[in-house]
Amino acid sequence: MLRNVILSLLITFLTLFPCQLRDGSSHQGTVTSMEPNEGTFVLNSESNKKGKIKSIHLVDVPGHSRLRPKLDEFLPQAAGIVFVVDAVEFLPSCPSVSEYLYDILTKASVVKKKIPVLICCNKSDKVTAHTKEFIRKQIEKEIEKLRASRSAISAADISNDVTLGVSGEVFSFTQCRNAVTVADASGLKGEVAQVEQFIREHVKP
């Protein structure tokens, strides 16, 4: 069984973050693989440190809907989840992104272990990028809509395991049983310090 897994959920097919975290390089182009990619390595920012440094095991799952069932193989072992969204092309994908995140946050395996989630706003260096505060608020609004629509479905038809939020209150991430934070990043430019900080908070050296 894998331990100290950081499960990276990429909504786009860009594999910039694993490359930056592993060796500081920028992968150019897109990857159309329909399989999760795994690797165990020491964070690039810690590669020159003296003493014993704990490696991490990163599972990179592209955001294609056909791959979502594979998440159940990794979620019970995850020490954390990095949920990557495109800060530039965010608005058109907001409903589908929010639904994906909603499904993750209502998984019993995630809630029971209180697996922390980092919503990573990639391409934040771009002039046209939405701010992390805007992205957080829009996802919270979409999840509130999902709560209302799914509560109207018969319990027998609900695939989610846990009810999200507080009854009678407008949804916010502060209501989640596991910690949900939002950070800026740029995989292309190597601005991944907040991602690395998140990893080290949950995978101790």
N, C-alpha and C positions, 0 to 999 in steps of 0.2 A: 504494500500500500504506500502511495506517495504521501509525503508529509511536507508541510510548509509550502503548499501550492499557492501561487498567486495566479488566479484565473483571469486572464485578460480577454475581455469580450469586445471585439472590434466590430463596430457597426459598418465601417468601410472595409475594403479588402487590403488596405495599406498595412504592411508589416513594419512600419517605421519604429514603433516602440520597442519590440523585442530586439531589433538591431541596435538601437541606441542604448538600451539597457545593458546589452551583452558586450558590445565592443565600441560603442560610440559612433558607429557608421550610420549613414542614411541610405536606406534601400530605395532606389529610384524605380518608380513605376508601380504597377499593381500586380497582385497575385490572385489568380482565379481558382486556387485550390479549394476543393470541397471537403477537405479534411482538416481537423485541428492540428496545429503544429506545437510540439513540445520541446523543451530544452532545459537543462540544468546548468547554471553558470554563476560566476561571481559577478556582481554588478560592476560595470566598467569604472564607475566613480570610486570603487573600493579596491580595484585591482592592484594598486601600488601601496596599499596599506600593509603595515607589518602586523604579524600575529595571525591568528586563525580567524578567517572571515567565512561566515556561513553562506553557502551558495543558495540560490533560490531555484525552484522548479516553476517555470512559466508555461502555462497552457494558453496558446493564442487561438481563439475560436472566431473565425469570420462570422459576420452578422447575418449570413443567408439563412432564411427561415428553415431550410432543409436540415441545417446543422443544429438547430436549437434542441432537439431531443438528446443530442450528445452531451449537453450540459449536465444532465443528470448523472453522468459517469464521473464528473469531476467536482461538482458542487459540494458533496459531503466531505471532500478532502481539502477544500480550499481554505487558505488562511486569509484571503482577501480577494476582492473582485475589482478589477480596473475596467470600468465601463466607458469605452471611448466613443465620443460623438464628434461630428464635424462641426466646428463652430462657425464655419462660413456657410455651409449648405444646411444649416440646422432646421430652419423653419419648414421647408417642404417635407422633411423626414420626421418632424417632431411627433406626429401621432404614432407612427410605427415604432420610433425609438422609445416613446413613453410606454407603449404597450409591452414591448420587450422587457423594459426595466420593471414594469408592474409585475409581470410574470415571475421575474427573478425574486423580487422583494416579497412575494407571497409564497415562495417555496418553503415548505416546512424545514428542509435541510438547511436553508439559509437562515431562517428565523431562529430555529432551535439553537444553532451554534453561534448566533449573533455575528455572522460573517460580515465584516465591514465592507462597504462599497465606496469606491472613489469614482465619481463621474468626471471623467477627464475630457476637457474641452480642447480638442486638438485644433491646430492652425490658429491659435489665439494671437499669433504674431501678425496675421493679415489685417489690413486696414478694414476690410469688410466683415471681419469676424464679430459675432455677437459676444457680449460679455458673459462671464460665467454666472453672474447674478440673473441676467435675462434668461439664460438657458435653464437655470434652476427653477425660476418662477414659471416658465412655460411648461416644463415637464410636470411640475406640481399641479398646474391647472389641468393638464391632460389626464393625469392620474386621478384627479378628482372626478372628471367626467367618466372615467373607466369604473371607478367605485360605484357611481350612481347607476350606470348601465348594467354592470354585472350583478349588482345586488338585486336587480329585477329578474334575474335568471333563476330558474329552479336550482336548488342546492344540488340536485342530482346531476346537473349539467355543468356545474362549475369545476373547472380543472385545477384551479389554484387551491393551495392547501390552507392558507391563512388569510384572515380578513385584515386588510390594510387600513391604517389610520384609526382615528377616534370617531365613534358614532356621534353625529350631531355637530361635528366640527369640520371646517374646510381643511383639506389635506395639506400637510407640509412634511418634509422629510424628518423634521424633529420628532414626529410621532412614531417613526419606525423603531422597532425593537433593536435593530442593529444600526450602527453608526453609518450615516450617508453624508459624504462630504463632496464638494465640487472644487475642481482645480483647473488652472490654465496650463497649457503645454503646447509645444511645437515639436513633433517628431522629426520634421525635416531639418530644423535648426538645432536640434539637440537640447531643447529646453524641457528637460524631463525631471528637474530637481524635485518637484512636488510629488511626482510619481514614485521616485526613489525614496523619498521621505515616508510616503505611505507604506511602501514595501517594508522598509526597515522598522517601522512602528509595529508591524505584525509578524515579521520574520526576523527574530532577534539574532544578532551575530554570536 
